[in-house]
Amino acid sequence: MTEVSSLTGRLLVAAPALADPNFDRAVVLLLDHDEEGSLGVVLNRPTPVGVGDILASWAGLTGEPDVVFQGGPVSLDSALGVAVIPGDEGPSRPRADRAGPAPGSRLRADRGEPVGWRRVHGAICLVDLDAPPELLAAELGSLRIFAGYAGWGPGQLETELADGAWYVVESEPGDVSSPRPENLWRAVLRRQRSELAMIATYPDDPSLN
């Protein structure tokens, strides 16, 4: 198999023509991407369910809107925590062999990770929701809880990219905790210094274009 260049930490922004209703105007943060497949969470699908309704102990650490987000169509009964923890390297703190279980065993945790979380890319980290929240309270810049995730098998995402279904752009830490997730698709496109910025004006109803 041809070596896959990792897109971990980048955003997949759904092209207007993407027909899958699960990903209509979706912005996906890739948490894992290699030759074995890809896994990410949709950042702009808030649900009516409050974090306090299902994970009361974490509710005080999540930002606005303090609701659970639908991370994707896979394993909707699983919860995934994604947070911003500043710095390129983990702080000096007790170490653990793993940062907690991950859905589908796709998100790998290496030995020597900090207790309660592991860094995915830059300031973006995966949080172990089984850890005591007070262990992480002083570290977290923001936290968002996702139900389910988006997953692709080996080569599947590459095929979709070749078909023009997604735009790949750099993520920013604020994307994870955007207080207006309904505007994230347009906001991410608008900040691009390329022709992608024009796509932000694409109407919700293509017949109006």
N, C-alpha and C positions, 0 to 999 in steps of 0.2 A: 504494500500500500504506500502511496506517496505520503511523505511526511506532512503533517498538518501543522500550520503555523497557529499557535494558540491565540485565541481571541478572548481569553479569560479577562474579565474586568471591563470589557467594552460593552457598548450598547448595540442591540439590534433594534432598528426602528422600522416598523412595518411599512412597506411601500403602499400607496393608496390602492393599488390593484390587487393586493393580497386578498384572496377570496375566503380564507379560513376565518369563520366568525370568532373563533377563539383568540385570534390575533389581530382583529380589526383595529387599526390605529394603535397597536400595542408598542410599548417600549420595554424591551427585555434586557435585563442585566445578566450577562453571562458569568456564572460562577465557576464553571468548569468547561473546558473545551480542548479536546485532543483527538487522537486517532480512534479512541474508543467511543466517542460521541460527545454530546454537549448537554449541559444542564444550566438553566437560568430561571429567573423569576420575572414576571410581568410587573412593572412598577406602577402602572396606572389603571389598576382594576380594584378600587376600593369596594368593599362589601358593606352592608348595613350592620354587620356584627361588630360590636365593640370588643376591643382586646380584653377588657375587664370581664366580659361575659365568658371567655374561655380560658384566659391566662391571667387571672386577677393579679398574681404576684408581679407580672411584668408591666401592668398597665401604666404605672407611674413613670416608666422609662421611655414610653413611646411618644412621638410627637403628634401634631395635628395633621390630618385627622386621625384620632386615636382609635382606628378601626382595623380589622383584619383585611388584608388585601388578598385577592385571588391570584396566586403566583403563576398559575397555569392549569391546564386540564388534567395533569397527572397527580395521583395520590392526594385528592382534595381533603382527605381525613388526616393528613400530616401537616405539622406546623414547622415553619422555617423562620429563623430570626436573622435578619441582615442589619448590620449597624455600621456606623462610621466611627472609627477609633483613630485619631490623628497619629501621624508618624509613619515612616516607612518600615520601621522595625518594631517588634513588640517591646513593651517596656520591661524593665527588670522586675520579675515577679516569679512566684512559684511556677514550676513547669509540670506538665502532665503528659502522659503517653498519647493522649488523644483529646480532641476538642468536642467530642460528642458524636452521636450517630447522625448519619445523613440519609435522606431519602434515596432509595435505589442504590445505595452504596457507591454513588458516583463521585461524591465529594470526598476526596481523600484527605485524611489528616495525618501528618507526619509526626514521628516521635519528637518530643521536645517542644510541642506547642504550648502556649500559655493556657492556664486553667480557664475554662469557660468560653474561649473563643479562638478562632484562628484567622489570620489575615489571608484574604483572597487576592486582593490587588490594591496597592496603594493604601488608602485609608479605609477601604471597604473590607469588612470582616463578617464571618459567619459565626453566629452566637449559638452556644449550646443551651437550649431552653430548659434542659434538665438541671443546669447549674443554678446555685442560689443567686437570685438577682442582685443581692447586696454585694456579691463578689465582683460584679461588673459595673455597678452604679457609678463609681467615680471615673471609669474609663470611657463610658459610652458618650459620644457626641450626639447620637441619635439612634433610634431603633425602630425597625418596622417588622411586623409579623405577617408572614405569608402562609396561606393555606394552599397547598399544592405547588407544583412547579411545572416548567416547560422542559421537555426532554426530546433529544434527537439521537437516533442511533448512528453508528459509524457511517460517515459520508453523507448522511441525510441533510444536515444543515448546509454542507458545501454545495449540494445540489440545489437547494433553495436559494442560496446566495447567487449561484450561477444563473438561475432563472430570474433574478431580479426581484425576489420577494422581500428582501431586507436591505436596508442601508446599514453599514457598520460604521459607528462613530465612537469617539472617545467619551467615556463617562466622566462625570464630575461628582464629588461626594454629595452635593446637594440634591442630586437626582434621586437618591435613595429615600430622602425624607421630604420631598417636595410637598409643601402645604396645599398645593392646588394640582393634584395628580391628573385631574381632567384636562389640564392645559399642557401636560408634559410633552405629548407628541409634537405639538406645534413649537413649544419652547426649545426642545432639543434641536429640531430642524432649523429653527430661526437663528440659532447661534453659530451655525456652520458657516465657514468662510468659503463657500462654494455654491454651485448651482442648487445644492440641497436646500439652501435657505428659501428658495422660491417655492419649494414644495410645501412649505409651512402654510401657504395661502390656499392650498388645494381645498375646495369646498367639501363638506361632509356629504353632500349630494352631488355626485359627479355630473349630473345633468345640468347643474347650475354653472359649470365651468365654461 
